[in-house]
Amino acid sequence: MIRRSPIKLGEPLIGRKADLSLLGALSLADGALDSNLDITRLDRPGDEISLIAKFSNETSQIDLDLKVIEDEGGLISTALKMPDSPPILLTAKGEGPVTDFTADITLASDDVERLGGQVRLKSVPAPSGEDNAAPSIGFEADLAGDITPLLASQYKTFFGDNTSLRLFGRSDPDGRLAVQKFAVRSEALNLEGALDLAGGGVVERVLLDGRITPPQGEEVVLPIGEPRTSIRSAVLSAQLDTSKGNSWSINMNVNGL
């Protein structure tokens, strides 16, 4: 059993004082996870983080239920400098075996969904192709939405009304990880790539291609904070293939910085 109350956060830490309580349980043994945690704000009602996360090594069953609730002027919206510090709700929920698991994810503010989608796991054939080989675990993520209400107004042109993240890949029994393709797109950004990691996390291959183009006008403000930075266009290409050598090939062209 975990019980901590109160947990006092000072204003210099995240820009606002807060008193929190932590209650729950956490167990990690023999490859199994069993957690049930609640973080509640004591100095005002309505703000809470609850997490149930379980994994059974025997059955490969995953249970996930995450809920983050925060009223207007909360810690998270303040720390992330969201305009007007709105009420937010983040949920991630799913259950099933690791070979067939789907989690539904939603982020909302002011009772309006801003980002939503799914993360999926499934069994896929191992790359060796042998009949008796242990299967790999494939993964996919597909998230999209209009996140501009959560950002400063100067970034609205960069993101537009639809920003998306899509990726798919696999995790092999020998520890290898392959992100076969990922894509991040917004009104001004188009970024695609791939990544291969050997067992132990050693990078074997990287492929990255990106472009920033103002959707309207001659320039677009980059979402990188202060000072305000804008460009007219940018093109990026990066490649690494350790089967052909350990040298990176990187090309970048930025116009009108």
Residue frames relative to the residue before (quaternion, step in Angstrom):
aa qw qx qy qz dx dy dz
M 1.0000 0.0000 0.0000 0.0000 0.00 0.00 0.00
I 0.1635 -0.7643 0.6186 0.0804 3.56 -0.99 0.92
R 0.1180 0.7810 -0.6045 0.1033 3.57 -0.80 0.99
R 0.1323 0.7717 -0.6081 0.1311 3.57 -0.60 1.18
S 0.2966 0.7421 -0.5522 0.2374 3.57 -0.63 1.12
P 0.5748 -0.3303 -0.7469 0.0521 1.50 -1.53 1.95
I 0.2996 -0.6739 0.6351 0.2296 3.53 -1.38 0.36
K 0.1693 -0.8244 0.5365 0.0623 3.56 -0.43 1.21
L 0.1346 -0.7714 0.6200 0.0494 3.54 -0.87 1.07
G 0.3314 -0.7596 0.5295 0.1813 3.56 -0.83 0.99
E 0.6524 -0.5482 0.3644 0.3755 3.55 -1.17 0.57
P 0.6390 0.5359 -0.3649 0.4139 3.68 0.89 -0.68
L 0.5960 0.6035 -0.3669 0.3821 3.61 1.13 -0.53
I 0.8295 -0.0097 0.0474 0.5564 3.60 0.75 -1.03
G 0.6507 -0.5570 0.3131 0.4102 3.57 1.21 0.34
R 0.7805 0.1828 -0.1223 0.5852 3.59 1.25 0.11
K 0.4386 -0.6754 0.5222 0.2808 3.58 -1.02 0.78
A 0.0823 0.7940 -0.5998 0.0550 3.56 -1.15 0.61
D 0.2122 -0.7312 0.6339 0.1361 3.53 -1.25 0.66
L 0.0775 -0.8230 0.5625 -0.0163 3.57 -0.68 1.13
S 0.1751 -0.7322 0.6365 0.1676 3.52 -1.34 0.29
L 0.1621 -0.7649 0.6182 0.0812 3.54 -1.14 0.75
L 0.0772 0.7928 -0.5956 0.1040 3.55 -0.73 1.11
G 0.4647 0.6865 -0.4805 0.2863 3.56 -0.93 0.83
A 0.3731 -0.6912 0.5666 0.2488 3.50 -1.33 -0.45
L 0.0527 -0.7848 0.6175 -0.0013 3.53 -1.16 0.71
S 0.0499 0.7873 -0.6101 0.0732 3.55 -0.82 1.07
L 0.0433 0.7720 -0.6307 0.0650 3.55 -0.91 1.00
A 0.2954 0.7488 -0.5330 0.2608 3.56 -0.34 1.27
D 0.8577 0.0717 -0.0743 0.5037 3.56 -1.10 0.83
G 0.7090 -0.4787 0.2589 0.4484 3.56 1.00 0.84
A 0.6248 0.5186 -0.3423 0.4727 3.59 1.25 0.18
L 0.1708 -0.7737 0.6051 0.0777 3.56 -1.10 0.79
D 0.0661 0.7667 -0.6361 0.0563 3.55 -1.02 0.87
S 0.1577 0.8000 -0.5574 0.1565 3.58 -0.32 1.25
N 0.0301 0.7566 -0.6516 0.0464 3.51 -1.17 0.78
L 0.1050 0.8296 -0.5271 0.1510 3.56 -0.11 1.32
D 0.0540 -0.7700 0.6350 0.0303 3.54 -1.16 0.74
I 0.0755 -0.7614 0.6434 0.0244 3.53 -0.90 1.04
T 0.0339 -0.8206 0.5686 -0.0474 3.56 -0.59 1.19
R 0.3698 -0.7071 0.5536 0.2383 3.54 -1.03 0.76
L 0.3172 -0.7988 0.4923 0.1375 3.55 -0.69 1.15
D 0.7029 0.5011 -0.2831 0.4179 3.59 0.99 -0.77
R 0.7785 0.0454 -0.1069 0.6169 3.58 1.28 0.17
P 0.4747 -0.6936 0.4567 0.2918 3.62 -0.98 0.73
G 0.7125 0.5222 -0.3237 0.3390 3.53 -1.32 0.27
D 0.6933 0.4371 -0.2807 0.4996 3.60 1.20 -0.28
E 0.2019 0.7896 -0.5469 0.1916 3.58 -0.62 1.12
I 0.1331 -0.7349 0.6580 0.0961 3.52 -1.25 0.65
S 0.0045 0.7880 -0.6153 0.0226 3.57 -0.76 1.03
L 0.0203 -0.8059 0.5904 -0.0399 3.55 -0.95 0.95
I 0.0055 -0.7316 0.6817 -0.0019 3.51 -0.98 1.00
A 0.1140 0.7848 -0.5968 0.1222 3.58 -0.61 1.14
K 0.0710 0.8044 -0.5804 0.1045 3.55 -0.65 1.16
F 0.0332 0.7655 -0.6426 0.0060 3.53 -1.20 0.68
S 0.2033 -0.7770 0.5894 0.0870 3.54 -0.82 1.08
N 0.3802 -0.7389 0.5106 0.2210 3.57 -0.66 1.08
E 0.6443 0.5399 -0.3222 0.4354 3.59 1.10 -0.64
T 0.7968 0.2793 -0.1337 0.5189 3.58 0.90 -0.91
S 0.3415 -0.7496 0.4813 0.2996 3.62 1.32 -0.29
Q 0.3756 0.7341 -0.4769 0.3043 3.59 1.18 0.56
I 0.1562 -0.7685 0.6168 0.0673 3.55 -1.00 0.94
D 0.0126 -0.7622 0.6472 0.0064 3.56 -1.03 0.86
L 0.0485 0.8044 -0.5857 0.0869 3.56 -0.68 1.12
D 0.1373 0.7591 -0.6274 0.1062 3.55 -0.94 0.96
L 0.0653 0.7984 -0.5869 0.1172 3.56 -0.25 1.34
K 0.0607 0.7805 -0.6202 0.0496 3.55 -0.94 0.92
V 0.0598 -0.7675 0.6382 -0.0012 3.53 -0.87 1.08
I 0.0142 -0.8002 0.5975 -0.0502 3.57 -0.60 1.21
E 0.0974 0.7987 -0.5861 0.0955 3.55 -0.83 0.96
D 0.3690 -0.7181 0.5475 0.2202 3.57 -0.91 0.94
E 0.7285 -0.4080 0.3145 0.4516 3.54 -1.33 0.12
G 0.8120 0.2381 -0.1944 0.4962 3.56 -0.99 0.85
G 0.3665 0.7696 -0.4547 0.2580 3.58 1.18 0.51
L 0.7213 -0.4629 0.3093 0.4121 3.53 -1.34 0.17
I 0.6934 0.4887 -0.2958 0.4391 3.58 0.83 -0.96
S 0.6883 0.4692 -0.2950 0.4681 3.59 0.81 -0.95
T 0.6310 0.5198 -0.3328 0.4700 3.58 1.11 -0.62
A 0.6735 0.5018 -0.2973 0.4540 3.58 0.89 -0.95
L 0.7261 0.4116 -0.2340 0.4986 3.59 1.06 -0.76
K 0.3909 -0.7639 0.4396 0.2654 3.56 1.36 0.11
M 0.1819 0.7852 -0.5610 0.1889 3.56 0.88 0.98
P 0.5558 -0.6212 0.4245 0.3537 3.63 -0.90 0.79
D 0.8520 0.0633 -0.1016 0.5097 3.57 -0.89 1.05
S 0.3599 -0.7742 0.4683 0.2277 3.61 1.30 0.26
P 0.0352 0.8713 -0.4888 0.0273 3.61 0.72 1.08
P 0.5846 -0.5056 0.4636 0.4331 3.59 -1.30 0.10
I 0.0856 -0.8124 0.5765 0.0178 3.58 -0.94 0.87
L 0.0952 -0.7588 0.6420 0.0550 3.51 -1.31 0.50
L 0.0176 -0.7781 0.6274 -0.0260 3.55 -0.80 1.10
T 0.0243 0.7954 -0.6046 0.0339 3.58 -0.84 0.98
A 0.0152 0.7442 -0.6678 0.0011 3.53 -1.24 0.66
K 0.1140 0.8193 -0.5417 0.1493 3.56 -0.49 1.18
G 0.2885 0.7463 -0.5694 0.1889 3.55 -0.98 0.90
E 0.0223 -0.7817 0.6227 0.0286 3.53 -1.26 0.39
G 0.4263 0.6772 -0.5255 0.2891 3.54 -1.16 0.68
P 0.6335 -0.5153 0.3903 0.4253 3.58 -1.24 0.15
V 0.6351 -0.5514 0.3765 0.3884 3.56 -1.16 0.53
T 0.6444 0.5202 -0.3125 0.4653 3.58 1.24 -0.41
D 0.7888 0.0953 -0.0652 0.6038 3.60 1.27 -0.11
F 0.3048 0.7674 -0.4880 0.2829 3.55 0.57 1.23
T 0.0086 -0.7808 0.6247 -0.0069 3.55 -1.04 0.85
A 0.1086 -0.7692 0.6277 0.0501 3.55 -0.96 0.94
D 0.2597 -0.7475 0.5947 0.1418 3.56 -0.90 0.99
I 0.1032 -0.8112 0.5755 -0.0008 3.57 -0.79 1.09
T 0.0407 0.7934 -0.6043 0.0599 3.55 -0.92 0.96
L 0.0661 -0.7536 0.6529 0.0376 3.55 -1.08 0.84
A 0.0100 0.8075 -0.5868 0.0584 3.57 -0.73 1.12
S 0.0471 -0.7519 0.6539 0.0695 3.53 -1.31 0.44
D 0.8221 0.1072 -0.1232 0.5455 3.58 -1.05 0.79
D 0.6395 -0.5708 0.3057 0.4144 3.59 1.08 0.84
V 0.6066 0.5014 -0.3671 0.4959 3.60 1.20 0.54
E 0.4405 -0.6946 0.4979 0.2749 3.60 -0.82 0.95
R 0.1865 -0.7965 0.5701 0.0770 3.56 -0.84 1.01
L 0.7914 0.0231 0.0240 0.6104 3.58 1.11 -0.73
G 0.1178 0.8042 -0.5745 0.0970 3.56 -0.91 0.84
G 0.2890 0.7568 -0.5586 0.1781 3.53 -1.26 0.38
Q 0.4607 -0.6754 0.5107 0.2659 3.53 -1.28 -0.38
V 0.1759 -0.6999 0.6749 0.1541 3.48 -1.42 0.40
R 0.0677 -0.8335 0.5481 -0.0185 3.58 -0.71 1.08
L 0.1310 -0.7448 0.6491 0.0822 3.54 -1.23 0.69
K 0.0938 0.7936 -0.5967 0.0730 3.58 -1.05 0.73
S 0.5391 -0.6048 0.4816 0.3343 3.54 -1.29 0.42
V 0.0110 0.7821 -0.6224 0.0283 3.57 -0.94 0.94
P 0.6143 -0.5611 0.3866 0.3980 3.63 -1.09 0.53
A 0.5175 -0.6252 0.4862 0.3239 3.56 -1.10 0.73
P 0.5875 -0.6157 0.3863 0.3557 3.63 -1.03 0.69
S 0.5639 0.6150 -0.3919 0.3875 3.61 1.17 -0.41
G 0.3524 -0.7716 0.4652 0.2531 3.57 1.17 -0.59
E 0.4813 0.6667 -0.4421 0.3584 3.61 1.24 0.02
D 0.5589 -0.6498 0.4079 0.3146 3.56 -0.98 0.90
N 0.7547 0.3830 -0.2073 0.4907 3.58 1.01 -0.81
A 0.4384 0.7018 -0.4594 0.3227 3.60 1.25 0.15
A 0.5262 -0.6137 0.4823 0.3375 3.57 -1.08 0.71
P 0.4849 -0.6856 0.4491 0.3052 3.61 -0.90 0.81
S 0.4382 -0.6357 0.5598 0.3009 3.52 -1.32 0.36
I 0.3837 -0.6780 0.5674 0.2666 3.54 -1.32 0.20
G 0.2231 -0.7761 0.5784 0.1152 3.54 -0.63 1.13
F 0.0982 -0.7917 0.6004 0.0548 3.57 -1.12 0.64
E 0.0545 -0.7754 0.6291 0.0023 3.51 -1.18 0.73
A 0.0412 -0.7654 0.6408 0.0436 3.53 -1.20 0.60
D 0.0237 0.7846 -0.6165 0.0619 3.55 -0.95 0.91
L 0.1422 0.7908 -0.5697 0.1730 3.57 -0.21 1.33
A 0.1249 0.7963 -0.5818 0.1089 3.57 -0.94 0.83
G 0.3066 0.7474 -0.5625 0.1762 3.54 -1.26 0.43
D 0.5315 -0.5798 0.5069 0.3528 3.50 -1.40 -0.06
I 0.0687 -0.8415 0.5358 -0.0034 3.58 -0.24 1.27
T 0.3965 0.7594 -0.4552 0.2427 3.60 1.24 0.01
P 0.6099 0.5419 -0.3935 0.4236 3.70 0.98 -0.49
L 0.6648 0.4961 -0.3010 0.4704 3.61 1.21 -0.36
L 0.7131 0.4358 -0.2219 0.5023 3.57 1.31 -0.18
A 0.6492 -0.4972 0.3990 0.4149 3.53 -1.27 0.34
S 0.6091 -0.6168 0.3631 0.3416 3.58 -1.02 0.85
Q 0.6131 0.5823 -0.3566 0.3974 3.60 1.09 -0.60
Y 0.6755 0.4868 -0.2948 0.4688 3.60 1.25 -0.32
K 0.4097 0.7453 -0.4558 0.2627 3.60 1.26 -0.07
T 0.6533 0.5148 -0.3253 0.4498 3.60 0.96 -0.79
F 0.6357 0.5390 -0.3353 0.4392 3.59 1.02 -0.76
F 0.7776 0.3616 -0.1883 0.4788 3.59 0.81 -0.98
G 0.2183 -0.7880 0.5462 0.1821 3.61 0.95 -0.77
D 0.6936 -0.5006 0.3334 0.3964 3.57 -1.25 -0.27
N 0.7723 0.2226 -0.1867 0.5650 3.61 1.20 0.24
T 0.0221 0.7610 -0.6456 0.0592 3.54 -0.67 1.21
S 0.0430 -0.8336 0.5501 -0.0235 3.57 -0.81 0.96
L 0.1196 -0.7347 0.6624 0.0851 3.51 -1.32 0.60
R 0.0791 0.7782 -0.6179 0.0799 3.56 -0.79 1.06
L 0.1386 0.7792 -0.6028 0.1012 3.55 -0.97 0.88
F 0.0066 0.7719 -0.6345 -0.0392 3.52 -1.29 0.37
G 0.1410 0.7818 -0.5949 0.1227 3.53 -1.19 0.61
R 0.3370 -0.7313 0.5505 0.2205 3.54 -1.23 -0.41
S 0.2478 -0.7163 0.6331 0.1573 3.51 -1.35 0.49
D 0.2523 -0.8115 0.5163 0.1060 3.58 -0.61 1.18
P 0.6529 -0.5417 0.3585 0.3897 3.61 -1.17 0.49
D 0.6880 0.4807 -0.2914 0.4590 3.61 1.10 -0.59
G 0.6470 -0.5524 0.3116 0.4232 3.59 1.28 0.20
R 0.4937 0.6502 -0.4405 0.3735 3.58 1.24 -0.08
L 0.1231 -0.7767 0.6157 0.0497 3.55 -1.16 0.72
A 0.0300 -0.7984 0.6012 -0.0137 3.55 -0.86 0.99
V 0.1364 -0.7137 0.6819 0.0845 3.54 -0.84 1.06
Q 0.2451 -0.8379 0.4707 0.1274 3.53 0.01 1.33
K 0.7801 -0.1300 0.0545 0.6096 3.56 1.18 -0.52
F 0.0309 0.7543 -0.6555 -0.0201 3.54 -1.11 0.70
A 0.0644 -0.7888 0.6112 0.0109 3.53 -1.17 0.65
V 0.0618 -0.7578 0.6494 0.0156 3.54 -0.96 0.99
R 0.0412 0.8180 -0.5687 0.0763 3.57 -0.65 1.11
S 0.0413 0.7438 -0.6668 0.0203 3.49 -1.22 0.74
E 0.7647 -0.3492 0.2466 0.4822 3.57 -1.26 -0.17
A 0.7959 0.2834 -0.1418 0.5158 3.60 1.00 -0.80
L 0.7381 0.4229 -0.2043 0.4844 3.60 1.18 -0.54
N 0.0267 0.7416 -0.6703 0.0068 3.50 -1.17 0.79
L 0.1018 0.8066 -0.5650 0.1405 3.57 -0.30 1.30
E 0.0329 0.7961 -0.6008 0.0650 3.57 -0.78 1.07
G 0.1592 0.8076 -0.5597 0.0961 3.55 -1.17 0.46
A 0.2235 -0.7347 0.6212 0.1558 3.50 -1.42 -0.13
L 0.0878 -0.7959 0.5989 0.0117 3.56 -1.22 0.56
D 0.0679 -0.7748 0.6280 0.0248 3.56 -1.00 0.92
L 0.0658 -0.7843 0.6167 0.0103 3.55 -0.91 1.02
A 0.3804 -0.6950 0.5597 0.2429 3.56 -1.01 0.84
G 0.6841 -0.4308 0.3623 0.4639 3.56 -1.28 0.08
G 0.7493 0.3263 -0.2658 0.5113 3.57 -0.85 0.97
G 0.5642 -0.6602 0.3574 0.3437 3.58 1.29 0.07
V 0.4164 0.7056 -0.4777 0.3171 3.60 1.22 0.27
V 0.4118 -0.7232 0.5012 0.2372 3.59 -0.78 1.05
E 0.1401 -0.8013 0.5789 0.0559 3.57 -0.84 1.03
R 0.8145 -0.0178 0.0459 0.5781 3.58 1.00 -0.77
V 0.0087 -0.7691 0.6389 -0.0139 3.54 -1.06 0.86
L 0.0198 0.7683 -0.6393 0.0245 3.54 -1.00 0.87
L 0.0804 0.8043 -0.5776 0.1143 3.57 -0.69 1.10
D 0.0649 0.7699 -0.6307 0.0725 3.55 -0.89 1.02
G 0.1033 0.8167 -0.5581 0.1037 3.56 -0.75 1.02
R 0.0676 -0.7794 0.6225 0.0208 3.50 -1.27 0.53
I 0.1034 -0.7514 0.6481 0.0679 3.55 -1.10 0.80
T 0.0532 0.7956 -0.5959 0.0957 3.54 -0.71 1.15
P 0.4371 -0.6915 0.4934 0.2954 3.65 -0.67 0.96
P 0.3886 -0.7393 0.4971 0.2353 3.62 -0.72 1.00
Q 0.7838 0.0299 -0.0228 0.6199 3.55 1.25 -0.43
G 0.7655 0.2987 -0.2403 0.5168 3.56 -1.06 0.71
E 0.6485 -0.5592 0.3802 0.3495 3.55 -1.31 -0.15
E 0.8070 0.1508 -0.0794 0.5654 3.63 1.17 -0.33
V 0.1958 -0.7559 0.6128 0.1212 3.52 -1.34 0.32
V 0.4235 -0.6968 0.5217 0.2510 3.58 -1.02 0.84
L 0.3613 -0.7412 0.5285 0.2017 3.57 -0.86 1.00
P 0.4192 -0.7226 0.4912 0.2467 3.64 -0.96 0.81
I 0.3736 0.7383 -0.4731 0.3024 3.57 0.62 1.16
G 0.6346 -0.5597 0.3391 0.4111 3.58 1.17 0.42
E 0.6905 -0.4637 0.3614 0.4214 3.51 -1.33 -0.36
P 0.5326 -0.1830 -0.8263 -0.0129 1.53 -2.15 1.31
R 0.6581 -0.5132 0.3772 0.4016 3.56 -1.25 0.51
T 0.0282 -0.8045 0.5920 -0.0390 3.57 -0.76 1.13
S 0.0055 -0.8007 0.5982 -0.0314 3.56 -0.81 1.02
I 0.1121 -0.7750 0.6177 0.0719 3.57 -1.25 0.48
R 0.4825 -0.6379 0.5128 0.3118 3.52 -1.32 0.30
S 0.7652 -0.1993 0.1242 0.5994 3.58 1.11 -0.64
A 0.0386 -0.7808 0.6225 0.0376 3.54 -1.30 0.34
V 0.0722 -0.7648 0.6396 0.0290 3.53 -1.16 0.76
L 0.0269 -0.8039 0.5934 -0.0299 3.57 -0.88 1.01
S 0.0474 0.7655 -0.6406 0.0381 3.54 -1.08 0.85
A 0.0698 0.7930 -0.6003 0.0767 3.58 -0.85 0.99
Q 0.0153 0.8059 -0.5897 0.0511 3.56 -0.96 0.90
L 0.0611 0.7499 -0.6580 0.0303 3.52 -1.22 0.71
D 0.0632 0.7673 -0.6341 0.0723 3.56 -0.90 1.01
T 0.2662 -0.8175 0.4896 0.1450 3.57 -0.12 1.29
S 0.5537 0.5874 -0.4102 0.4243 3.61 1.20 -0.22
K 0.7310 0.3657 -0.2157 0.5343 3.57 1.28 -0.36
G 0.7533 -0.2832 0.1921 0.5617 3.58 1.31 0.04
N 0.4982 -0.6767 0.4684 0.2730 3.56 -1.29 0.22
S 0.4972 0.6652 -0.4178 0.3685 3.58 1.21 0.40
W 0.3688 -0.7054 0.5676 0.2103 3.53 -1.05 0.89
S 0.1655 -0.7229 0.6562 0.1395 3.51 -1.29 0.53
I 0.0700 0.8147 -0.5644 0.1134 3.57 -0.40 1.25
N 0.0200 0.7737 -0.6321 0.0369 3.53 -0.92 0.99
M 0.0739 0.7932 -0.5988 0.0822 3.56 -0.85 0.99
N 0.0270 -0.7839 0.6200 -0.0212 3.53 -0.95 0.94
V 0.0274 -0.7951 0.6049 -0.0342 3.58 -0.59 1.20
N 0.1356 -0.8085 0.5718 0.0311 3.55 -0.76 1.10
G 0.8646 0.1302 -0.0979 0.4753 3.56 -0.91 0.93
L 0.2139 0.7935 -0.5394 0.1831 3.59 0.97 0.78
